[in-house]
């Protein structure tokens, strides 16, 4: 990335490979990376984080360890790994209590650290994990960010239980489709919304119990009809904007709303009297801990869930891959494949 702006800022070119500078670092030769909305926000300069240009985007990746620093013990050269994206300073109160994803000096791959839209990436060895069993490199690059995000939101914060009803706003993106898969494995009933009948059909093929096309009907009314006027226990709303109030109105008494962003606007209108009278809980989160990442990998190994991959682009077409995601055409993840 040569500057902040549109996808034209992404240039496919050669640069110096990364070199180990700390004893706990490794170099990974990447086989695949995957796209996330955060890449686009970083490219647009919307995160307020200033980085030196040119900069390499990309929070998600998987590949093979090719070099290790002298203090590295958890991975070996030749090991196939997936990458846990955030790293902390090791010093602040959050890092010292196993919450380095909440570090006040947080660094995330592709954000403050050089990312994964590349053949090689350098990162702390502690961020490398064995890939889930049976996963291809494409799948291993597609799951970390969206699955750790949903794990913290839905498992840790909302504590979704078997038999509960969950509403997923805007099925199609990586977090939404991954949440649908996990919620069904847990034994929840799942209602999804989309403006696309095709995406609703794909969600039903993945196990969604009901789909509501929000261009054709009001989803609050639809949810009330589907739940005996009770509402749902959990809503995943990473859309925000005009949708936020409707998401709150879809919740049952004591319901939980979880969010990891607001693609349609970050300053929605709240309904505080509803939050109070229905005793609602709103949980915001981003990423998750290493402990949660390990729990997640165990869950993936046990359930055999794999991330939904919509399309694979060669690394040289990363700009087109971002345009494709910006147009919201995908269902699931968009992957970049590295040249050898
Ligand atoms: Zn810290």
Boltz pocket constraint, residues with backbone or C-beta under 6 A from the ligand:
constraints:
  - pocket:
      binder: B
      contacts: [[A, 88], [A, 89], [A, 90], [A, 91], [A, 92], [A, 93], [A, 94], [A, 95], [A, 100], [A, 103], [A, 104], [A, 105], [A, 106]]
      max_distance: 6.0
